[in-house]
Amino acid sequence: MLGDKIGEESGKVTSQRALPNPGGAPKMETSFQMTGSLLGVGHKTTATYYSMVRPDGTLFGEGQGIVMSNEGEMATWVGQGVGTIKKDGLVSYRGAIYYQTSAPKWARLNSVAAVFEYEVDAQGNTGAQMWEWK
């Protein structure tokens, strides 16, 4: 069951590159930075994910990120998701991420599976929302 909304972010793609994938689907690496709030704590996220086009035209993505609070506390995450490419160039993902931290304000995240919505438009603007999965 979908639980409480735990975070929201917005930002920008900082780099992209095509990755070798001999004999496989096209593979793209994307890095981004976003700012927002996670459990009410202001933060900056820096992350990288790769995505591959699947035979049906949908995307599979996998990535990792570092979250730094405005006070210098840190959390990391890993995640996976599936995505679709819209006609206007918007890419929309849905998936799950798993946090790890020793920061007291974010300690609850160590036992949370978080589901997310992440979108990036054709100009590289990004946005994400995260909810606790109960």
C-alpha positions in Angstrom: 0.0 0.0 0.0 1.2 3.5 -0.8 2.1 5.4 2.3 3.2 8.9 3.2 4.9 11.1 0.7 8.4 11.3 1.9 10.1 13.6 -0.6 10.0 15.8 -3.7 12.8 17.2 -5.9 13.5 19.1 -9.0 16.6 19.8 -11.0 18.5 19.3 -14.2 20.4 16.6 -16.2 24.1 17.4 -16.0 25.5 14.9 -18.5 24.5 12.0 -20.8 26.5 9.5 -22.7 25.9 6.4 -24.8 27.4 3.2 -23.3 28.7 0.2 -25.1 26.3 -2.7 -25.1 27.5 -5.2 -27.6 24.7 -7.1 -29.2 22.2 -5.5 -26.9 19.7 -2.7 -26.7 20.9 0.9 -26.8 22.1 1.9 -23.4 22.3 5.5 -22.1 23.9 6.9 -18.9 22.4 10.0 -17.4 23.6 12.1 -14.5 21.5 14.7 -12.7 21.4 17.0 -9.7 18.2 18.0 -7.9 17.2 19.9 -4.8 14.2 19.4 -2.6 13.0 18.0 0.7 13.3 14.4 2.1 11.4 13.8 5.3 11.1 17.5 5.7 14.9 18.0 5.4 16.3 20.3 2.6 18.8 18.5 0.4 20.7 18.1 -2.8 20.8 14.9 -4.7 23.5 13.9 -7.2 22.8 10.7 -9.1 23.6 8.6 -12.1 21.4 6.0 -13.8 21.5 4.0 -17.0 18.6 3.0 -19.1 18.1 0.5 -21.9 15.3 0.3 -24.5 13.4 -3.0 -24.2 12.0 -4.8 -27.2 8.5 -3.3 -26.6 9.9 0.3 -26.6 9.7 0.8 -22.9 12.8 1.5 -20.8 14.5 -0.2 -17.9 16.6 2.0 -15.7 19.0 1.3 -12.8 20.9 3.8 -10.7 22.4 5.2 -7.5 22.6 8.5 -5.8 24.0 10.6 -2.9 21.7 12.9 -0.9 23.3 15.7 1.1 21.3 17.6 3.6 21.7 21.4 3.9 23.4 20.6 7.2 25.9 18.2 5.7 24.3 14.9 6.6 24.4 12.2 3.9 22.3 9.3 2.6 22.8 7.1 -0.4 20.3 5.2 -2.5 20.0 2.5 -5.2 17.0 1.9 -7.4 15.4 0.5 -10.4 12.4 1.5 -12.6 10.6 1.2 -15.8 9.9 4.1 -18.1 8.1 5.3 -21.2 9.1 7.9 -23.8 6.3 10.4 -24.6 5.8 12.1 -28.0 7.0 15.5 -26.7 10.4 14.0 -25.6 9.4 13.6 -21.9 10.7 10.4 -20.3 8.7 9.1 -17.4 9.8 6.5 -14.9 8.1 4.6 -12.1 10.1 2.4 -9.7 11.6 1.8 -6.2 14.6 3.1 -4.4 16.3 1.9 -1.2 18.1 4.4 1.1 21.0 3.9 3.5 22.1 6.5 6.0 23.6 7.1 9.5 22.0 10.5 9.7 19.5 10.7 12.6 17.0 12.8 10.7 16.8 10.2 7.9 17.3 7.0 10.0 13.7 6.0 9.2 14.7 5.6 5.5 16.9 2.6 6.4 13.8 0.5 6.7 11.7 2.0 3.9 11.1 0.8 0.4 10.3 4.1 -1.4 8.4 4.2 -4.7 9.0 7.1 -7.0 7.8 9.0 -10.0 10.7 10.6 -12.0 10.4 12.6 -15.2 12.9 14.4 -17.4 11.8 16.6 -20.3 13.4 17.2 -23.6 15.3 20.2 -22.2 16.8 18.1 -19.3 14.6 19.4 -16.5 14.0 16.7 -13.9 11.4 16.2 -11.2 10.7 13.4 -8.7 8.3 12.5 -6.0 8.8 9.7 -3.5 6.4 7.8 -1.2 6.9 5.2 1.5 5.7 1.7 0.4 3.9 0.2 3.4 
